[in-house]
Amino acid sequence: MSQSDRQILLTKLEQAKTQIEIGAKYQHTKTSGQYLVLNLIIQEDTEEIRVIYQELNHQPAIIWSRSFNGPDGWIVPTEINGQFIPRFIKI
């Protein structure tokens, strides 16, 4: 990987961090589940930004990975009763 490619990935990661706060709690609008954002990462094989988060409603907790902005991504709105709303809301 060239230095310019690396810088592009780092820039994408920093831009994502302006939209999702690491260490913050979020609620899923469809399930009402609550989650703690652990980190944002770059998926090695696709170079996709992913959100790493842990469920707070159950023990033992499962740690999940979700696309940042792909289909059903963290920042992609979801439809409920004909209205598009944020998929996750910071609480």
PDB file with one MODEL, atoms N, CA, C and O in Angstrom:
MODEL        1
ATOM      1  N   MET A   1       0.851  -1.168   0.000  1.00  0.00           N
ATOM      2  CA  MET A   1       0.000   0.000   0.000  1.00  0.00           C
ATOM      3  C   MET A   1       0.902   1.237   0.000  1.00  0.00           C
ATOM      4  O   MET A   1       1.847   1.350   0.781  1.00  0.00           O
ATOM      5  N   SER A   2       0.580   2.133  -0.883  1.00  0.00           N
ATOM      6  CA  SER A   2       1.366   3.362  -0.951  1.00  0.00           C
ATOM      7  C   SER A   2       0.998   4.294   0.201  1.00  0.00           C
ATOM      8  O   SER A   2      -0.046   4.140   0.836  1.00  0.00           O
ATOM      9  N   GLN A   3       1.864   5.248   0.453  1.00  0.00           N
ATOM     10  CA  GLN A   3       1.612   6.216   1.513  1.00  0.00           C
ATOM     11  C   GLN A   3       0.359   7.030   1.213  1.00  0.00           C
ATOM     12  O   GLN A   3      -0.377   7.381   2.135  1.00  0.00           O
ATOM     13  N   SER A   4       0.098   7.342  -0.075  1.00  0.00           N
ATOM     14  CA  SER A   4      -1.098   8.118  -0.419  1.00  0.00           C
ATOM     15  C   SER A   4      -2.359   7.294  -0.192  1.00  0.00           C
ATOM     16  O   SER A   4      -3.368   7.832   0.264  1.00  0.00           O
ATOM     17  N   ASP A   5      -2.323   5.985  -0.503  1.00  0.00           N
ATOM     18  CA  ASP A   5      -3.474   5.112  -0.235  1.00  0.00           C
ATOM     19  C   ASP A   5      -3.734   5.024   1.261  1.00  0.00           C
ATOM     20  O   ASP A   5      -4.884   5.063   1.699  1.00  0.00           O
ATOM     21  N   ARG A   6      -2.682   4.908   2.031  1.00  0.00           N
ATOM     22  CA  ARG A   6      -2.807   4.855   3.493  1.00  0.00           C
ATOM     23  C   ARG A   6      -3.426   6.148   4.023  1.00  0.00           C
ATOM     24  O   ARG A   6      -4.277   6.118   4.912  1.00  0.00           O
ATOM     25  N   GLN A   7      -2.994   7.276   3.474  1.00  0.00           N
ATOM     26  CA  GLN A   7      -3.529   8.567   3.922  1.00  0.00           C
ATOM     27  C   GLN A   7      -5.010   8.692   3.579  1.00  0.00           C
ATOM     28  O   GLN A   7      -5.770   9.261   4.363  1.00  0.00           O
ATOM     29  N   ILE A   8      -5.433   8.182   2.446  1.00  0.00           N
ATOM     30  CA  ILE A   8      -6.850   8.205   2.061  1.00  0.00           C
ATOM     31  C   ILE A   8      -7.674   7.409   3.069  1.00  0.00           C
ATOM     32  O   ILE A   8      -8.737   7.859   3.498  1.00  0.00           O
ATOM     33  N   LEU A   9      -7.191   6.235   3.444  1.00  0.00           N
ATOM     34  CA  LEU A   9      -7.906   5.410   4.422  1.00  0.00           C
ATOM     35  C   LEU A   9      -7.974   6.105   5.778  1.00  0.00           C
ATOM     36  O   LEU A   9      -9.021   6.097   6.426  1.00  0.00           O
ATOM     37  N   LEU A  10      -6.878   6.701   6.209  1.00  0.00           N
ATOM     38  CA  LEU A  10      -6.873   7.413   7.485  1.00  0.00           C
ATOM     39  C   LEU A  10      -7.831   8.599   7.456  1.00  0.00           C
ATOM     40  O   LEU A  10      -8.492   8.885   8.454  1.00  0.00           O
ATOM     41  N   THR A  11      -7.909   9.281   6.332  1.00  0.00           N
ATOM     42  CA  THR A  11      -8.833  10.407   6.188  1.00  0.00           C
ATOM     43  C   THR A  11     -10.276   9.924   6.273  1.00  0.00           C
ATOM     44  O   THR A  11     -11.095  10.546   6.949  1.00  0.00           O
ATOM     45  N   LYS A  12     -10.598   8.823   5.597  1.00  0.00           N
ATOM     46  CA  LYS A  12     -11.951   8.258   5.664  1.00  0.00           C
ATOM     47  C   LYS A  12     -12.308   7.879   7.101  1.00  0.00           C
ATOM     48  O   LYS A  12     -13.427   8.117   7.555  1.00  0.00           O
ATOM     49  N   LEU A  13     -11.362   7.297   7.797  1.00  0.00           N
ATOM     50  CA  LEU A  13     -11.585   6.891   9.187  1.00  0.00           C
ATOM     51  C   LEU A  13     -11.833   8.112  10.075  1.00  0.00           C
ATOM     52  O   LEU A  13     -12.730   8.090  10.918  1.00  0.00           O
ATOM     53  N   GLU A  14     -11.063   9.156   9.897  1.00  0.00           N
ATOM     54  CA  GLU A  14     -11.242  10.379  10.685  1.00  0.00           C
ATOM     55  C   GLU A  14     -12.587  11.042  10.370  1.00  0.00           C
ATOM     56  O   GLU A  14     -13.237  11.574  11.271  1.00  0.00           O
ATOM     57  N   GLN A  15     -13.009  11.017   9.108  1.00  0.00           N
ATOM     58  CA  GLN A  15     -14.311  11.582   8.741  1.00  0.00           C
ATOM     59  C   GLN A  15     -15.443  10.792   9.403  1.00  0.00           C
ATOM     60  O   GLN A  15     -16.423  11.377   9.865  1.00  0.00           O
ATOM     61  N   ALA A  16     -15.307   9.476   9.446  1.00  0.00           N
ATOM     62  CA  ALA A  16     -16.323   8.634  10.092  1.00  0.00           C
ATOM     63  C   ALA A  16     -16.415   8.951  11.576  1.00  0.00           C
ATOM     64  O   ALA A  16     -17.503   8.931  12.151  1.00  0.00           O
ATOM     65  N   LYS A  17     -15.275   9.243  12.200  1.00  0.00           N
ATOM     66  CA  LYS A  17     -15.253   9.549  13.630  1.00  0.00           C
ATOM     67  C   LYS A  17     -15.963  10.860  13.948  1.00  0.00           C
ATOM     68  O   LYS A  17     -16.287  11.112  15.108  1.00  0.00           O
ATOM     69  N   THR A  18     -16.213  11.698  12.949  1.00  0.00           N
ATOM     70  CA  THR A  18     -16.974  12.927  13.193  1.00  0.00           C
ATOM     71  C   THR A  18     -18.475  12.635  13.256  1.00  0.00           C
ATOM     72  O   THR A  18     -19.254  13.480  13.698  1.00  0.00           O
ATOM     73  N   GLN A  19     -18.883  11.438  12.814  1.00  0.00           N
ATOM     74  CA  GLN A  19     -20.297  11.080  12.791  1.00  0.00           C
ATOM     75  C   GLN A  19     -20.687  10.059  13.851  1.00  0.00           C
ATOM     76  O   GLN A  19     -21.860   9.950  14.210  1.00  0.00           O
ATOM     77  N   ILE A  20     -19.709   9.314  14.350  1.00  0.00           N
ATOM     78  CA  ILE A  20     -19.956   8.300  15.378  1.00  0.00           C
ATOM     79  C   ILE A  20     -18.932   8.497  16.479  1.00  0.00           C
ATOM     80  O   ILE A  20     -17.731   8.556  16.215  1.00  0.00           O
ATOM     81  N   GLU A  21     -19.405   8.598  17.712  1.00  0.00           N
ATOM     82  CA  GLU A  21     -18.508   8.833  18.838  1.00  0.00           C
ATOM     83  C   GLU A  21     -18.089   7.509  19.478  1.00  0.00           C
ATOM     84  O   GLU A  21     -18.926   6.761  19.981  1.00  0.00           O
ATOM     85  N   ILE A  22     -16.804   7.234  19.453  1.00  0.00           N
ATOM     86  CA  ILE A  22     -16.277   6.045  20.104  1.00  0.00           C
ATOM     87  C   ILE A  22     -16.448   6.222  21.616  1.00  0.00           C
ATOM     88  O   ILE A  22     -16.119   7.272  22.167  1.00  0.00           O
ATOM     89  N   GLY A  23     -16.965   5.187  22.273  1.00  0.00           N
ATOM     90  CA  GLY A  23     -17.205   5.237  23.703  1.00  0.00           C
ATOM     91  C   GLY A  23     -18.605   5.701  24.065  1.00  0.00           C
ATOM     92  O   GLY A  23     -18.980   5.677  25.237  1.00  0.00           O
ATOM     93  N   ALA A  24     -19.381   6.121  23.077  1.00  0.00           N
ATOM     94  CA  ALA A  24     -20.745   6.590  23.344  1.00  0.00           C
ATOM     95  C   ALA A  24     -21.734   5.429  23.245  1.00  0.00           C
ATOM     96  O   ALA A  24     -21.468   4.408  22.611  1.00  0.00           O
ATOM     97  N   LYS A  25     -22.881   5.619  23.892  1.00  0.00           N
ATOM     98  CA  LYS A  25     -23.973   4.639  23.837  1.00  0.00           C
ATOM     99  C   LYS A  25     -24.987   5.082  22.794  1.00  0.00           C
ATOM    100  O   LYS A  25     -25.301   6.266  22.668  1.00  0.00           O
ATOM    101  N   TYR A  26     -25.493   4.097  22.046  1.00  0.00           N
ATOM    102  CA  TYR A  26     -26.475   4.347  20.999  1.00  0.00           C
ATOM    103  C   TYR A  26     -27.633   3.374  21.149  1.00  0.00           C
ATOM    104  O   TYR A  26     -27.474   2.274  21.678  1.00  0.00           O
ATOM    105  N   GLN A  27     -28.791   3.791  20.681  1.00  0.00           N
ATOM    106  CA  GLN A  27     -29.971   2.921  20.678  1.00  0.00           C
ATOM    107  C   GLN A  27     -30.372   2.651  19.240  1.00  0.00           C
ATOM    108  O   GLN A  27     -30.440   3.567  18.421  1.00  0.00           O
ATOM    109  N   HIS A  28     -30.638   1.384  18.939  1.00  0.00           N
ATOM    110  CA  HIS A  28     -31.121   0.987  17.619  1.00  0.00           C
ATOM    111  C   HIS A  28     -32.605   1.332  17.547  1.00  0.00           C
ATOM    112  O   HIS A  28     -33.377   0.929  18.417  1.00  0.00           O
ATOM    113  N   THR A  29     -33.005   2.068  16.527  1.00  0.00           N
ATOM    114  CA  THR A  29     -34.373   2.579  16.484  1.00  0.00           C
ATOM    115  C   THR A  29     -35.426   1.513  16.196  1.00  0.00           C
ATOM    116  O   THR A  29     -36.589   1.697  16.555  1.00  0.00           O
ATOM    117  N   LYS A  30     -35.057   0.416  15.565  1.00  0.00           N
ATOM    118  CA  LYS A  30     -36.043  -0.640  15.286  1.00  0.00           C
ATOM    119  C   LYS A  30     -36.201  -1.607  16.456  1.00  0.00           C
ATOM    120  O   LYS A  30     -37.312  -2.041  16.762  1.00  0.00           O
ATOM    121  N   THR A  31     -35.086  -1.944  17.112  1.00  0.00           N
ATOM    122  CA  THR A  31     -35.138  -2.976  18.154  1.00  0.00           C
ATOM    123  C   THR A  31     -35.101  -2.414  19.563  1.00  0.00           C
ATOM    124  O   THR A  31     -35.379  -3.135  20.521  1.00  0.00           O
ATOM    125  N   SER A  32     -34.766  -1.151  19.707  1.00  0.00           N
ATOM    126  CA  SER A  32     -34.576  -0.487  20.995  1.00  0.00           C
ATOM    127  C   SER A  32     -33.378  -1.037  21.770  1.00  0.00           C
ATOM    128  O   SER A  32     -33.173  -0.680  22.930  1.00  0.00           O
ATOM    129  N   GLY A  33     -32.593  -1.897  21.137  1.00  0.00           N
ATOM    130  CA  GLY A  33     -31.383  -2.392  21.788  1.00  0.00           C
ATOM    131  C   GLY A  33     -30.397  -1.263  22.005  1.00  0.00           C
ATOM    132  O   GLY A  33     -30.333  -0.322  21.215  1.00  0.00           O
ATOM    133  N   GLN A  34     -29.632  -1.359  23.076  1.00  0.00           N
ATOM    134  CA  GLN A  34     -28.635  -0.347  23.379  1.00  0.00           C
ATOM    135  C   GLN A  34     -27.238  -0.929  23.204  1.00  0.00           C
ATOM    136  O   GLN A  34     -26.976  -2.084  23.539  1.00  0.00           O
ATOM    137  N   TYR A  35     -26.352  -0.098  22.672  1.00  0.00           N
ATOM    138  CA  TYR A  35     -25.022  -0.555  22.294  1.00  0.00           C
ATOM    139  C   TYR A  35     -23.968   0.476  22.659  1.00  0.00           C
ATOM    140  O   TYR A  35     -24.236   1.677  22.687  1.00  0.00           O
ATOM    141  N   LEU A  36     -22.780  -0.005  22.935  1.00  0.00           N
ATOM    142  CA  LEU A  36     -21.623   0.832  23.204  1.00  0.00           C
ATOM    143  C   LEU A  36     -20.682   0.729  22.003  1.00  0.00           C
ATOM    144  O   LEU A  36     -20.275  -0.369  21.622  1.00  0.00           O
ATOM    145  N   VAL A  37     -20.344   1.855  21.416  1.00  0.00           N
ATOM    146  CA  VAL A  37     -19.412   1.851  20.280  1.00  0.00           C
ATOM    147  C   VAL A  37     -18.004   1.686  20.825  1.00  0.00           C
ATOM    148  O   VAL A  37     -17.529   2.513  21.603  1.00  0.00           O
ATOM    149  N   LEU A  38     -17.341   0.615  20.413  1.00  0.00           N
ATOM    150  CA  LEU A  38     -15.993   0.309  20.888  1.00  0.00           C
ATOM    151  C   LEU A  38     -14.915   0.927  20.014  1.00  0.00           C
ATOM    152  O   LEU A  38     -13.887   1.390  20.508  1.00  0.00           O
ATOM    153  N   ASN A  39     -15.164   0.929  18.688  1.00  0.00           N
ATOM    154  CA  ASN A  39     -14.137   1.456  17.789  1.00  0.00           C
ATOM    155  C   ASN A  39     -14.673   1.524  16.373  1.00  0.00           C
ATOM    156  O   ASN A  39     -15.721   0.959  16.062  1.00  0.00           O
ATOM    157  N   LEU A  40     -13.945   2.216  15.526  1.00  0.00           N
ATOM    158  CA  LEU A  40     -14.159   2.213  14.086  1.00  0.00           C
ATOM    159  C   LEU A  40     -12.913   1.591  13.484  1.00  0.00           C
ATOM    160  O   LEU A  40     -11.794   1.897  13.895  1.00  0.00           O
ATOM    161  N   ILE A  41     -13.114   0.722  12.513  1.00  0.00           N
ATOM    162  CA  ILE A  41     -11.979   0.008  11.921  1.00  0.00           C
ATOM    163  C   ILE A  41     -12.075   0.035  10.399  1.00  0.00           C
ATOM    164  O   ILE A  41     -13.091   0.428   9.826  1.00  0.00           O
ATOM    165  N   ILE A  42     -10.998  -0.390   9.769  1.00  0.00           N
ATOM    166  CA  ILE A  42     -10.979  -0.576   8.325  1.00  0.00           C
ATOM    167  C   ILE A  42     -10.924  -2.073   8.068  1.00  0.00           C
ATOM    168  O   ILE A  42     -10.004  -2.755   8.518  1.00  0.00           O
ATOM    169  N   GLN A  43     -11.913  -2.579   7.343  1.00  0.00           N
ATOM    170  CA  GLN A  43     -11.946  -3.990   6.949  1.00  0.00           C
ATOM    171  C   GLN A  43     -10.824  -4.223   5.941  1.00  0.00           C
ATOM    172  O   GLN A  43     -10.803  -3.594   4.883  1.00  0.00           O
ATOM    173  N   GLU A  44      -9.911  -5.102   6.252  1.00  0.00           N
ATOM    174  CA  GLU A  44      -8.691  -5.271   5.463  1.00  0.00           C
ATOM    175  C   GLU A  44      -8.954  -5.622   4.001  1.00  0.00           C
ATOM    176  O   GLU A  44      -8.353  -5.014   3.114  1.00  0.00           O
ATOM    177  N   ASP A  45      -9.825  -6.574   3.728  1.00  0.00           N
ATOM    178  CA  ASP A  45      -9.976  -7.046   2.350  1.00  0.00           C
ATOM    179  C   ASP A  45     -10.808  -6.120   1.468  1.00  0.00           C
ATOM    180  O   ASP A  45     -10.677  -6.160   0.244  1.00  0.00           O
ATOM    181  N   THR A  46     -11.666  -5.285   2.068  1.00  0.00           N
ATOM    182  CA  THR A  46     -12.528  -4.401   1.275  1.00  0.00           C
ATOM    183  C   THR A  46     -12.200  -2.922   1.484  1.00  0.00           C
ATOM    184  O   THR A  46     -12.654  -2.074   0.716  1.00  0.00           O
ATOM    185  N   GLU A  47     -11.418  -2.610   2.512  1.00  0.00           N
ATOM    186  CA  GLU A  47     -11.090  -1.241   2.910  1.00  0.00           C
ATOM    187  C   GLU A  47     -12.331  -0.444   3.296  1.00  0.00           C
ATOM    188  O   GLU A  47     -12.351   0.784   3.202  1.00  0.00           O
ATOM    189  N   GLU A  48     -13.353  -1.150   3.727  1.00  0.00           N
ATOM    190  CA  GLU A  48     -14.601  -0.545   4.178  1.00  0.00           C
ATOM    191  C   GLU A  48     -14.456  -0.129   5.642  1.00  0.00           C
ATOM    192  O   GLU A  48     -13.826  -0.830   6.434  1.00  0.00           O
ATOM    193  N   ILE A  49     -15.045   1.021   5.995  1.00  0.00           N
ATOM    194  CA  ILE A  49     -15.093   1.445   7.388  1.00  0.00           C
ATOM    195  C   ILE A  49     -16.198   0.649   8.079  1.00  0.00           C
ATOM    196  O   ILE A  49     -17.304   0.530   7.552  1.00  0.00           O
ATOM    197  N   ARG A  50     -15.896   0.102   9.264  1.00  0.00           N
ATOM    198  CA  ARG A  50     -16.862  -0.676  10.025  1.00  0.00           C
ATOM    199  C   ARG A  50     -16.918  -0.172  11.468  1.00  0.00           C
ATOM    200  O   ARG A  50     -15.929   0.323  12.009  1.00  0.00           O
ATOM    201  N   VAL A  51     -18.087  -0.310  12.070  1.00  0.00           N
ATOM    202  CA  VAL A  51     -18.317   0.079  13.455  1.00  0.00           C
ATOM    203  C   VAL A  51     -18.264  -1.196  14.295  1.00  0.00           C
ATOM    204  O   VAL A  51     -18.942  -2.176  13.987  1.00  0.00           O
ATOM    205  N   ILE A  52     -17.463  -1.180  15.350  1.00  0.00           N
ATOM    206  CA  ILE A  52     -17.394  -2.297  16.283  1.00  0.00           C
ATOM    207  C   ILE A  52     -18.155  -1.857  17.528  1.00  0.00           C
ATOM    208  O   ILE A  52     -17.820  -0.843  18.140  1.00  0.00           O
ATOM    209  N   TYR A  53     -19.179  -2.621  17.901  1.00  0.00           N
ATOM    210  CA  TYR A  53     -20.025  -2.215  19.017  1.00  0.00           C
ATOM    211  C   TYR A  53     -20.483  -3.414  19.820  1.00  0.00           C
ATOM    212  O   TYR A  53     -20.555  -4.533  19.314  1.00  0.00           O
ATOM    213  N   GLN A  54     -20.792  -3.157  21.086  1.00  0.00           N
ATOM    214  CA  GLN A  54     -21.144  -4.218  22.039  1.00  0.00           C
ATOM    215  C   GLN A  54     -22.547  -3.982  22.558  1.00  0.00           C
ATOM    216  O   GLN A  54     -22.915  -2.858  22.900  1.00  0.00           O
ATOM    217  N   GLU A  55     -23.328  -5.049  22.613  1.00  0.00           N
ATOM    218  CA  GLU A  55     -24.680  -4.916  23.155  1.00  0.00           C
ATOM    219  C   GLU A  55     -24.626  -4.684  24.652  1.00  0.00           C
ATOM    220  O   GLU A  55     -23.750  -5.202  25.345  1.00  0.00           O
ATOM    221  N   LEU A  56     -25.574  -3.898  25.142  1.00  0.00           N
ATOM    222  CA  LEU A  56     -25.633  -3.577  26.566  1.00  0.00           C
ATOM    223  C   LEU A  56     -26.829  -4.221  27.253  1.00  0.00           C
ATOM    224  O   LEU A  56     -26.909  -4.214  28.481  1.00  0.00           O
ATOM    225  N   ASN A  57     -27.768  -4.782  26.476  1.00  0.00           N
ATOM    226  CA  ASN A  57     -29.001  -5.320  27.043  1.00  0.00           C
ATOM    227  C   ASN A  57     -28.894  -6.763  27.517  1.00  0.00           C
ATOM    228  O   ASN A  57     -29.798  -7.254  28.194  1.00  0.00           O
ATOM    229  N   HIS A  58     -27.811  -7.450  27.176  1.00  0.00           N
ATOM    230  CA  HIS A  58     -27.698  -8.875  27.481  1.00  0.00           C
ATOM    231  C   HIS A  58     -26.311  -9.210  28.004  1.00  0.00           C
ATOM    232  O   HIS A  58     -25.324  -8.561  27.659  1.00  0.00           O
ATOM    233  N   GLN A  59     -26.259 -10.241  28.847  1.00  0.00           N
ATOM    234  CA  GLN A  59     -24.985 -10.769  29.336  1.00  0.00           C
ATOM    235  C   GLN A  59     -24.991 -12.279  29.143  1.00  0.00           C
ATOM    236  O   GLN A  59     -26.006 -12.908  29.442  1.00  0.00           O
ATOM    237  N   PRO A  60     -23.948 -12.878  28.676  1.00  0.00           N
ATOM    238  CA  PRO A  60     -22.748 -12.201  28.220  1.00  0.00           C
ATOM    239  C   PRO A  60     -23.027 -11.402  26.938  1.00  0.00           C
ATOM    240  O   PRO A  60     -23.833 -11.807  26.099  1.00  0.00           O
ATOM    241  N   ALA A  61     -22.362 -10.293  26.812  1.00  0.00           N
ATOM    242  CA  ALA A  61     -22.577  -9.388  25.682  1.00  0.00           C
ATOM    243  C   ALA A  61     -21.910  -9.930  24.420  1.00  0.00           C
ATOM    244  O   ALA A  61     -20.852 -10.558  24.471  1.00  0.00           O
ATOM    245  N   ILE A  62     -22.551  -9.672  23.303  1.00  0.00           N
ATOM    246  CA  ILE A  62     -21.980 -10.002  21.994  1.00  0.00           C
ATOM    247  C   ILE A  62     -21.376  -8.728  21.425  1.00  0.00           C
ATOM    248  O   ILE A  62     -21.953  -7.648  21.552  1.00  0.00           O
ATOM    249  N   ILE A  63     -20.225  -8.856  20.804  1.00  0.00           N
ATOM    250  CA  ILE A  63     -19.601  -7.734  20.113  1.00  0.00           C
ATOM    251  C   ILE A  63     -19.909  -7.902  18.626  1.00  0.00           C
ATOM    252  O   ILE A  63     -19.685  -8.961  18.039  1.00  0.00           O
ATOM    253  N   TRP A  64     -20.430  -6.821  18.035  1.00  0.00           N
ATOM    254  CA  TRP A  64     -20.883  -6.838  16.656  1.00  0.00           C
ATOM    255  C   TRP A  64     -20.006  -5.949  15.779  1.00  0.00           C
ATOM    256  O   TRP A  64     -19.274  -5.086  16.264  1.00  0.00           O
ATOM    257  N   SER A  65     -20.104  -6.188  14.475  1.00  0.00           N
ATOM    258  CA  SER A  65     -19.456  -5.355  13.470  1.00  0.00           C
ATOM    259  C   SER A  65     -20.517  -4.998  12.434  1.00  0.00           C
ATOM    260  O   SER A  65     -21.239  -5.873  11.956  1.00  0.00           O
ATOM    261  N   ARG A  66     -20.612  -3.715  12.085  1.00  0.00           N
ATOM    262  CA  ARG A  66     -21.588  -3.268  11.093  1.00  0.00           C
ATOM    263  C   ARG A  66     -20.901  -2.270  10.166  1.00  0.00           C
ATOM    264  O   ARG A  66     -20.042  -1.493  10.584  1.00  0.00           O
ATOM    265  N   SER A  67     -21.296  -2.310   8.917  1.00  0.00           N
ATOM    266  CA  SER A  67     -20.799  -1.348   7.952  1.00  0.00           C
ATOM    267  C   SER A  67     -21.118   0.070   8.420  1.00  0.00           C
ATOM    268  O   SER A  67     -22.174   0.317   9.003  1.00  0.00           O
ATOM    269  N   PHE A  68     -20.213   0.983   8.163  1.00  0.00           N
ATOM    270  CA  PHE A  68     -20.440   2.382   8.506  1.00  0.00           C
ATOM    271  C   PHE A  68     -21.511   2.988   7.602  1.00  0.00           C
ATOM    272  O   PHE A  68     -22.462   3.602   8.086  1.00  0.00           O
ATOM    273  N   ASN A  69     -21.352   2.813   6.279  1.00  0.00           N
ATOM    274  CA  ASN A  69     -22.304   3.436   5.361  1.00  0.00           C
ATOM    275  C   ASN A  69     -22.727   2.552   4.201  1.00  0.00           C
ATOM    276  O   ASN A  69     -23.279   3.056   3.223  1.00  0.00           O
ATOM    277  N   GLY A  70     -22.485   1.247   4.277  1.00  0.00           N
ATOM    278  CA  GLY A  70     -22.941   0.333   3.241  1.00  0.00           C
ATOM    279  C   GLY A  70     -24.424   0.031   3.414  1.00  0.00           C
ATOM    280  O   GLY A  70     -25.094   0.679   4.218  1.00  0.00           O
ATOM    281  N   PRO A  71     -24.943  -0.940   2.676  1.00  0.00           N
ATOM    282  CA  PRO A  71     -26.355  -1.318   2.853  1.00  0.00           C
ATOM    283  C   PRO A  71     -26.618  -1.663   4.325  1.00  0.00           C
ATOM    284  O   PRO A  71     -25.860  -2.420   4.930  1.00  0.00           O
ATOM    285  N   ASP A  72     -27.663  -1.122   4.885  1.00  0.00           N
ATOM    286  CA  ASP A  72     -27.991  -1.294   6.307  1.00  0.00           C
ATOM    287  C   ASP A  72     -26.878  -0.785   7.220  1.00  0.00           C
ATOM    288  O   ASP A  72     -26.746  -1.241   8.356  1.00  0.00           O
ATOM    289  N   GLY A  73     -26.087   0.148   6.730  1.00  0.00           N
ATOM    290  CA  GLY A  73     -24.982   0.702   7.501  1.00  0.00           C
ATOM    291  C   GLY A  73     -25.437   1.529   8.686  1.00  0.00           C
ATOM    292  O   GLY A  73     -26.592   1.947   8.773  1.00  0.00           O
ATOM    293  N   TRP A  74     -24.508   1.752   9.592  1.00  0.00           N
ATOM    294  CA  TRP A  74     -24.773   2.472  10.840  1.00  0.00           C
ATOM    295  C   TRP A  74     -25.407   3.833  10.573  1.00  0.00           C
ATOM    296  O   TRP A  74     -26.374   4.203  11.239  1.00  0.00           O
ATOM    297  N   ILE A  75     -24.879   4.582   9.609  1.00  0.00           N
ATOM    298  CA  ILE A  75     -25.390   5.934   9.374  1.00  0.00           C
ATOM    299  C   ILE A  75     -26.486   5.989   8.308  1.00  0.00           C
ATOM    300  O   ILE A  75     -26.989   7.067   7.994  1.00  0.00           O
ATOM    301  N   VAL A  76     -26.855   4.838   7.752  1.00  0.00           N
ATOM    302  CA  VAL A  76     -27.893   4.805   6.719  1.00  0.00           C
ATOM    303  C   VAL A  76     -29.258   4.782   7.391  1.00  0.00           C
ATOM    304  O   VAL A  76     -29.525   3.904   8.211  1.00  0.00           O
ATOM    305  N   PRO A  77     -30.128   5.735   7.058  1.00  0.00           N
ATOM    306  CA  PRO A  77     -31.459   5.762   7.679  1.00  0.00           C
ATOM    307  C   PRO A  77     -32.227   4.467   7.442  1.00  0.00           C
ATOM    308  O   PRO A  77     -31.995   3.760   6.461  1.00  0.00           O
ATOM    309  N   THR A  78     -33.141   4.172   8.352  1.00  0.00           N
ATOM    310  CA  THR A  78     -34.004   3.008   8.242  1.00  0.00           C
ATOM    311  C   THR A  78     -35.453   3.488   8.142  1.00  0.00           C
ATOM    312  O   THR A  78     -35.787   4.574   8.614  1.00  0.00           O
ATOM    313  N   GLU A  79     -36.293   2.682   7.536  1.00  0.00           N
ATOM    314  CA  GLU A  79     -37.690   3.073   7.358  1.00  0.00           C
ATOM    315  C   GLU A  79     -38.572   2.423   8.420  1.00  0.00           C
ATOM    316  O   GLU A  79     -38.550   1.207   8.609  1.00  0.00           O
ATOM    317  N   ILE A  80     -39.344   3.253   9.104  1.00  0.00           N
ATOM    318  CA  ILE A  80     -40.323   2.782  10.082  1.00  0.00           C
ATOM    319  C   ILE A  80     -41.625   3.521   9.809  1.00  0.00           C
ATOM    320  O   ILE A  80     -41.677   4.750   9.837  1.00  0.00           O
ATOM    321  N   ASN A  81     -42.676   2.749   9.545  1.00  0.00           N
ATOM    322  CA  ASN A  81     -43.998   3.322   9.266  1.00  0.00           C
ATOM    323  C   ASN A  81     -43.957   4.369   8.158  1.00  0.00           C
ATOM    324  O   ASN A  81     -44.604   5.412   8.254  1.00  0.00           O
ATOM    325  N   GLY A  82     -43.193   4.081   7.108  1.00  0.00           N
ATOM    326  CA  GLY A  82     -43.132   4.972   5.955  1.00  0.00           C
ATOM    327  C   GLY A  82     -42.232   6.180   6.115  1.00  0.00           C
ATOM    328  O   GLY A  82     -42.129   6.998   5.201  1.00  0.00           O
ATOM    329  N   GLN A  83     -41.577   6.308   7.260  1.00  0.00           N
ATOM    330  CA  GLN A  83     -40.680   7.440   7.485  1.00  0.00           C
ATOM    331  C   GLN A  83     -39.251   6.933   7.633  1.00  0.00           C
ATOM    332  O   GLN A  83     -39.007   5.889   8.239  1.00  0.00           O
ATOM    333  N   PHE A  84     -38.327   7.675   7.079  1.00  0.00           N
ATOM    334  CA  PHE A  84     -36.908   7.342   7.215  1.00  0.00           C
ATOM    335  C   PHE A  84     -36.340   8.088   8.417  1.00  0.00           C
ATOM    336  O   PHE A  84     -36.421   9.313   8.508  1.00  0.00           O
ATOM    337  N   ILE A  85     -35.763   7.312   9.339  1.00  0.00           N
ATOM    338  CA  ILE A  85     -35.193   7.873  10.553  1.00  0.00           C
ATOM    339  C   ILE A  85     -33.791   7.290  10.748  1.00  0.00           C
ATOM    340  O   ILE A  85     -33.452   6.278  10.134  1.00  0.00           O
ATOM    341  N   PRO A  86     -32.968   7.927  11.604  1.00  0.00           N
ATOM    342  CA  PRO A  86     -31.638   7.357  11.849  1.00  0.00           C
ATOM    343  C   PRO A  86     -31.742   5.927  12.396  1.00  0.00           C
ATOM    344  O   PRO A  86     -32.603   5.622  13.221  1.00  0.00           O
ATOM    345  N   ARG A  87     -30.858   5.075  11.923  1.00  0.00           N
ATOM    346  CA  ARG A  87     -30.836   3.675  12.379  1.00  0.00           C
ATOM    347  C   ARG A  87     -30.414   3.589  13.840  1.00  0.00           C
ATOM    348  O   ARG A  87     -30.958   2.790  14.603  1.00  0.00           O
ATOM    349  N   PHE A  88     -29.440   4.414  14.231  1.00  0.00           N
ATOM    350  CA  PHE A  88     -28.945   4.459  15.614  1.00  0.00           C
ATOM    351  C   PHE A  88     -28.996   5.905  16.093  1.00  0.00           C
ATOM    352  O   PHE A  88     -28.679   6.835  15.351  1.00  0.00           O
ATOM    353  N   ILE A  89     -29.400   6.074  17.345  1.00  0.00           N
ATOM    354  CA  ILE A  89     -29.479   7.387  17.958  1.00  0.00           C
ATOM    355  C   ILE A  89     -28.602   7.380  19.217  1.00  0.00           C
ATOM    356  O   ILE A  89     -28.699   6.483  20.054  1.00  0.00           O
ATOM    357  N   LYS A  90     -27.757   8.387  19.328  1.00  0.00           N
ATOM    358  CA  LYS A  90     -26.901   8.501  20.503  1.00  0.00           C
ATOM    359  C   LYS A  90     -27.764   8.806  21.727  1.00  0.00           C
ATOM    360  O   LYS A  90     -28.645   9.664  21.685  1.00  0.00           O
ATOM    361  N   ILE A  91     -27.491   8.082  22.823  1.00  0.00           N
ATOM    362  CA  ILE A  91     -28.271   8.291  24.055  1.00  0.00           C
ATOM    363  C   ILE A  91     -27.381   8.784  25.183  1.00  0.00           C
ATOM    364  O   ILE A  91     -27.862   9.013  26.293  1.00  0.00           O
TER     365      ILE A  91
ENDMDL
END
